[in-house]
Amino acid sequence: MSMAARTRAQALTATVQAFVAAGVDTATEDARLLLRAACGGLSRLDLAMAPDAPLTRADETRLASFAARRANREPVSRILGARGFWSLDLVVAQEVLDPRADTETLIETALRLCGDAPPRTILDLGSGSGAIVCALLDEWPQARAVAVDLSPHACLATLHNLERCRAADRAFVLRGRWGEALASGGFDLIVSNPPYIATGDLAGLDPEVRLYDPVLALDGGADGLDAYRAIVGDLPRFAAPGALALFEVGIGQAGDVAALLAERGLAPLGVDRDLGGRERVVAAHWPAAPLSTL
Ligand SMILES: C[S@@+](CC[C@H](N)C(=O)[O-])C[C@H]1O[C@@H](n2cnc3c(N)ncnc32)[C@H](O)[C@@H]1O
């Protein structure tokens, strides 16, 4: 005798319980998302209107796989292979940082500071999934960009997402160590969300980050500032006169990063906070004339 199929509501309850037991903070929200995906992409409304509809065997198989992965603390965006960022739907690749909502602050800062004068050329150092460069090129259809990352997985992900956003014809993706791969500069806007976690803090990160985001995207050295020092030291080579530089920073790092920029002759333009109220983006301006002529 075959067992009656579970209803959506029953499957949801069991999945939430499994996630709570695994220590997942967002158990209900994640269970809903994964159930909807497992059932072939149900809308929120479908789920709300028909909670008693039965799961098919294929739905159950998919849900079992998704739920086991989430209970192992794999993020939903990695399980589904996609995440919304700004106005875009990005592919989330293995071995590449899962872009964060906090990084949208940098896009807001760029749009606010550039106003009616969009940059013609953008440099994104440590492009990862391509979240930043894709969002900026999508906002500014006349702009062109170079994206650099040391990780070959990240370079492929950037390229893939640029293609999805129909911006690949306006961008070059280079594999290299920060600015080393660049022969010359002249960029109007330089953006970076570099690794900024202090090495000693890596072991204490949530499993979702520690087990699934690549260490190359996280480890900022002893005080978390190694990448900023390397990039800022090279800025004069690739900034156009008057260029804008925007850096995402970790908690408590805004003052140190602003000081590093000031040491290289950039004028501070302030610090923007993320939705949680934390200082998240440091902005600075390159002098309007080359330093050598000042
Ligand atoms: C925090 S992630 C940011 C990814 C993406 N820009 C975002 O905001 O989601 C930092 C990125 O810097 C890259 N990276 C680390 N060290 C690098 C280096 N020396 N040169 C170039 N890229 C590097 C990592 O591979 C990773 O993709």
PDBQT file of the ligand as one rigid body, heavy atoms in Angstrom, charges set to zero:
ROOT
HETATM    1  C1  LIG A 301      34.764  40.169  -0.782  1.00  0.00    +0.000 C 
HETATM    2  S1  LIG A 301      34.954  39.474  -2.367  1.00  0.00    +0.000 S 
HETATM    3  C2  LIG A 301      34.010  40.639  -3.336  1.00  0.00    +0.000 C 
HETATM    4  C3  LIG A 301      33.393  40.040  -4.573  1.00  0.00    +0.000 C 
HETATM    5  C4  LIG A 301      32.412  40.990  -5.282  1.00  0.00    +0.000 C 
HETATM    6  N1  LIG A 301      33.064  42.208  -5.715  1.00  0.00    +0.000 N 
HETATM    7  C5  LIG A 301      31.234  41.322  -4.401  1.00  0.00    +0.000 C 
HETATM    8  O1  LIG A 301      31.167  42.459  -3.926  1.00  0.00    +0.000 OA
HETATM    9  O2  LIG A 301      30.366  40.459  -4.172  1.00  0.00    +0.000 OA
HETATM   10  C6  LIG A 301      36.645  39.871  -2.747  1.00  0.00    +0.000 C 
HETATM   11  C7  LIG A 301      37.134  39.397  -4.102  1.00  0.00    +0.000 C 
HETATM   12  O3  LIG A 301      38.527  39.769  -4.200  1.00  0.00    +0.000 OA
HETATM   13  C8  LIG A 301      39.221  38.732  -4.867  1.00  0.00    +0.000 C 
HETATM   14  N2  LIG A 301      40.648  38.835  -4.505  1.00  0.00    +0.000 N 
HETATM   15  C9  LIG A 301      41.254  38.461  -3.356  1.00  0.00    +0.000 A 
HETATM   16  N3  LIG A 301      42.566  38.740  -3.406  1.00  0.00    +0.000 NA
HETATM   17  C10 LIG A 301      42.798  39.314  -4.627  1.00  0.00    +0.000 A 
HETATM   18  C11 LIG A 301      43.952  39.852  -5.255  1.00  0.00    +0.000 A 
HETATM   19  N4  LIG A 301      45.168  39.835  -4.668  1.00  0.00    +0.000 N 
HETATM   20  N5  LIG A 301      43.820  40.369  -6.492  1.00  0.00    +0.000 NA
HETATM   21  C12 LIG A 301      42.613  40.399  -7.115  1.00  0.00    +0.000 A 
HETATM   22  N6  LIG A 301      41.471  39.911  -6.559  1.00  0.00    +0.000 NA
HETATM   23  C13 LIG A 301      41.562  39.368  -5.325  1.00  0.00    +0.000 A 
HETATM   24  C14 LIG A 301      38.550  37.452  -4.374  1.00  0.00    +0.000 C 
HETATM   25  O4  LIG A 301      38.783  36.382  -5.249  1.00  0.00    +0.000 OA
HETATM   26  C15 LIG A 301      37.085  37.888  -4.302  1.00  0.00    +0.000 C 
HETATM   27  O5  LIG A 301      36.417  37.590  -5.499  1.00  0.00    +0.000 OA
ENDROOT
TORSDOF 0
